[in-house]
Amino acid sequence: MSKREYIQANKEWLATKAKEDGIQALPYGIYYKVLNEGSKNSPKPTVRSIITAHYTGWTIDGKQFDSSRGGVPLACRLSDLIEGWVIAIQQMHIGDKWELYIPAEMGYGKFSQPGIPGGSTLIFEIELLGVA
Protein backbone atom coordinates (compact mmCIF):
# COMPACT_ATOMS: atom_id res chain seq x y z
CA MET A 1 0.00 0.00 0.00
CA SER A 2 1.38 3.40 -0.94
CA LYS A 3 1.67 6.22 1.59
CA ARG A 4 -1.22 8.03 -0.14
CA GLU A 5 -3.40 4.88 -0.02
CA TYR A 6 -2.52 4.38 3.66
CA ILE A 7 -3.52 7.96 4.53
CA GLN A 8 -6.78 7.58 2.55
CA ALA A 9 -7.57 4.25 4.27
CA ASN A 10 -7.10 5.92 7.67
CA LYS A 11 -9.43 8.81 6.75
CA GLU A 12 -12.07 6.37 5.48
CA TRP A 13 -11.81 4.23 8.63
CA LEU A 14 -12.41 7.31 10.81
CA ALA A 15 -15.36 8.48 8.67
CA THR A 16 -16.97 5.03 9.00
CA LYS A 17 -16.27 4.87 12.76
CA ALA A 18 -17.88 8.32 13.24
CA LYS A 19 -21.24 6.93 11.98
CA GLU A 20 -21.39 4.07 14.51
CA ASP A 21 -23.88 4.13 17.38
CA GLY A 22 -22.58 5.73 20.57
CA ILE A 23 -19.78 7.66 18.86
CA GLN A 24 -19.63 11.32 19.85
CA ALA A 25 -17.82 14.17 18.10
CA LEU A 26 -15.32 16.68 19.42
CA PRO A 27 -13.75 19.58 17.47
CA TYR A 28 -11.14 18.96 14.73
CA GLY A 29 -12.47 15.58 13.62
CA ILE A 30 -11.85 13.83 16.94
CA TYR A 31 -14.39 11.21 18.03
CA TYR A 32 -14.93 9.16 21.16
CA LYS A 33 -17.05 6.49 22.77
CA VAL A 34 -17.73 6.49 26.51
CA LEU A 35 -16.76 3.13 28.05
CA ASN A 36 -17.23 4.16 31.68
CA GLU A 37 -18.48 7.34 33.33
CA GLY A 38 -16.67 8.81 36.29
CA SER A 39 -17.86 11.42 38.74
CA LYS A 40 -19.55 14.36 37.02
CA ASN A 41 -18.69 16.39 40.13
CA SER A 42 -14.93 15.95 39.69
CA PRO A 43 -12.96 18.74 38.02
CA LYS A 44 -12.16 18.64 34.32
CA PRO A 45 -8.49 19.17 33.48
CA THR A 46 -7.20 22.34 31.83
CA VAL A 47 -4.27 22.58 29.43
CA ARG A 48 -2.00 23.42 32.39
CA SER A 49 -3.24 20.50 34.56
CA ILE A 50 -1.04 17.57 35.45
CA ILE A 51 -3.07 14.51 34.55
CA THR A 52 -2.70 10.90 35.61
CA ALA A 53 -4.14 8.34 33.21
CA HIS A 54 -3.92 4.76 32.07
CA TYR A 55 -3.99 4.32 28.32
CA THR A 56 -3.43 1.94 25.45
CA GLY A 57 -2.87 3.07 21.86
CA TRP A 58 -3.49 1.26 18.57
CA THR A 59 -3.38 1.96 14.87
CA ILE A 60 -6.49 1.10 12.82
CA ASP A 61 -5.09 -2.32 11.91
CA GLY A 62 -5.23 -3.27 15.60
CA LYS A 63 -1.48 -3.05 16.26
CA GLN A 64 -0.80 -1.80 19.77
CA PHE A 65 2.00 0.78 19.82
CA ASP A 66 1.98 1.87 23.47
CA SER A 67 0.31 1.17 26.81
CA SER A 68 0.62 2.08 30.47
CA ARG A 69 -1.59 -0.87 31.50
CA GLY A 70 0.23 -3.33 33.72
CA GLY A 71 2.65 -0.59 34.69
CA VAL A 72 2.75 2.91 36.09
CA PRO A 73 0.07 5.32 34.86
CA LEU A 74 1.11 8.25 32.69
CA ALA A 75 1.55 11.45 34.72
CA CYS A 76 2.36 14.65 32.85
CA ARG A 77 1.20 18.14 31.98
CA LEU A 78 -1.68 17.90 29.52
CA SER A 79 -0.12 20.56 27.28
CA ASP A 80 2.86 18.23 26.66
CA LEU A 81 0.71 15.65 24.86
CA ILE A 82 -0.55 15.37 21.27
CA GLU A 83 -3.25 17.84 20.27
CA GLY A 84 -5.98 15.16 20.14
CA TRP A 85 -5.37 14.26 23.79
CA VAL A 86 -5.29 17.93 24.85
CA ILE A 87 -8.69 18.57 23.25
CA ALA A 88 -10.39 15.36 24.45
CA ILE A 89 -9.04 15.10 27.99
CA GLN A 90 -10.27 18.60 28.83
CA GLN A 91 -13.81 17.16 28.35
CA MET A 92 -13.24 14.23 30.73
CA HIS A 93 -13.95 13.85 34.45
CA ILE A 94 -11.89 11.71 36.84
CA GLY A 95 -12.96 8.09 36.41
CA ASP A 96 -14.09 8.54 32.81
CA LYS A 97 -12.84 5.86 30.44
CA TRP A 98 -13.12 6.64 26.74
CA GLU A 99 -12.11 5.09 23.49
CA LEU A 100 -10.72 8.00 21.52
CA TYR A 101 -10.31 8.23 17.73
CA ILE A 102 -7.80 10.88 16.65
CA PRO A 103 -7.20 11.91 13.03
CA ALA A 104 -3.55 12.09 11.97
CA GLU A 105 -3.63 15.90 11.93
CA MET A 106 -4.37 15.91 15.68
CA GLY A 107 -1.82 13.16 16.38
CA TYR A 108 1.57 12.87 14.73
CA GLY A 109 0.51 14.12 11.28
CA LYS A 110 2.68 12.95 8.41
CA PHE A 111 5.58 12.09 10.72
CA SER A 112 6.21 8.47 11.64
CA GLN A 113 6.78 7.41 15.25
CA PRO A 114 7.95 3.99 16.51
CA GLY A 115 5.12 1.61 15.52
CA ILE A 116 3.07 4.44 13.99
CA PRO A 117 3.35 5.17 10.26
CA GLY A 118 2.90 8.82 9.22
CA GLY A 119 -0.73 9.64 8.41
CA SER A 120 -2.12 7.25 11.02
CA THR A 121 -5.49 7.66 12.69
CA LEU A 122 -4.82 6.86 16.35
CA ILE A 123 -7.09 4.86 18.67
CA PHE A 124 -6.64 5.21 22.41
CA GLU A 125 -8.41 3.79 25.40
CA ILE A 126 -7.88 6.41 28.10
CA GLU A 127 -8.94 6.26 31.73
CA LEU A 128 -8.52 9.57 33.56
CA LEU A 129 -7.31 8.74 37.09
CA GLY A 130 -6.40 12.14 38.48
CA VAL A 131 -6.04 15.88 37.88
CA ALA A 132 -3.69 18.22 39.74
N, C-alpha and C positions, 0 to 999 in steps of 0.2 A: 504494500500500500504506500502510495506517495505521501509526502508531507501534507500536500493540499487535500488529498482524499482523507487522511487521518483527521485533519482539522474539521473538514466537512462532516465526517462521521460523528465527531464529538458534538458539533452544533446540532445535528439531527437527533442524537440521543437525548440531549437536554430538552429540545423542543417537544419530543415525545413524552419524556418524563414529566414535563410541566403540565400535561393534559391529564395525568393520572389523578384518581380520586385522592383527596387528602393532601395534595401538594399545594403549598401556599407560596405566593410570590413576595419577594423583597425587591428593592431597587437594583438596577444594573444587571438584570437577568439572572439574579440569584434566586434559587428556590429551596424550600425545605419541607420536611414532613415531621410533625411532632410525634416522637416515640414515647415520651413520658413528660408529664407536666410537673414542674416544681411548684414552689410557693409563689403565688402571685403577689404576696406581700414583701418578698425579698427585693433588694435593690437590683436594678439593671446596671450592668457595667457602662462606663463611659470609655472614650478612647484612651484616657489617661489611667484607667483602672488597671490594677494587677489582677489577672484572672488565674484561677486554678481550674483545670479541666482535664478530663480523660477524653481521648480521641483515637480514632482509627481512620486512615485515609486510603482510598482506592482510586484507581483509574476506571474508566467505564467498562473495561474488559474484565473487571473483578480482581485485578492484581493489587494486592496490598502494598503500599509503599512506605507506610509509617504507622506506628501505634504506640500509645503510652500504656495501653492495657497490659496488665501483668507486671507493671513497673510503677515508677513514680509518675504522678500526674504532671502535666505541663503547668508551669507557673511562670508567667511573664507579663510584661505590659502589653495590653491589647494593641496598642499602636505599632508594636514591633512585628505583628503578624501580617499575613497576606490580606489584601483589601477585602476579599470575600468574608473572611473571618471577622474583620473589624466591623463590617456592616451588619452581619448576622448576629454576632454575639451581643451587640448593644441592644438587641430585641429580646434577649433571653433572661430568664430569672434563674436564681440558684436552684438546682435540682432538675431543670429542664434538660431533656435529652432529645436532640434533633438529628435527623439525617439531612445533611446540607449538600446542595448541588451547586457548584460554583463554576461559571463559565471561565474559560482560559484567561480572558481579559481581567478578571478579578482574582486570578490565581498567579500563575507564573508566566502567563502570556505565551510568547513564542519561544521563550527560553526553556531549555531542558534542565531538569533537576535529576538527581539519582532516582531511577525508577519511574520518572515522569517525563515522557516525551513532550517537547514544546507543542503548544496548542491543545493541551489536555483539559477536558472538563474534569473537575475534581469532585469526588464524593467523600464526605466526612461524616462519621457518626461522632457527635460532640455532646458530652455531658458536662454542664457547667457546675463545678463543685464549690467555687467560692469567688468572692469579689472583695478586693481591698483597695 
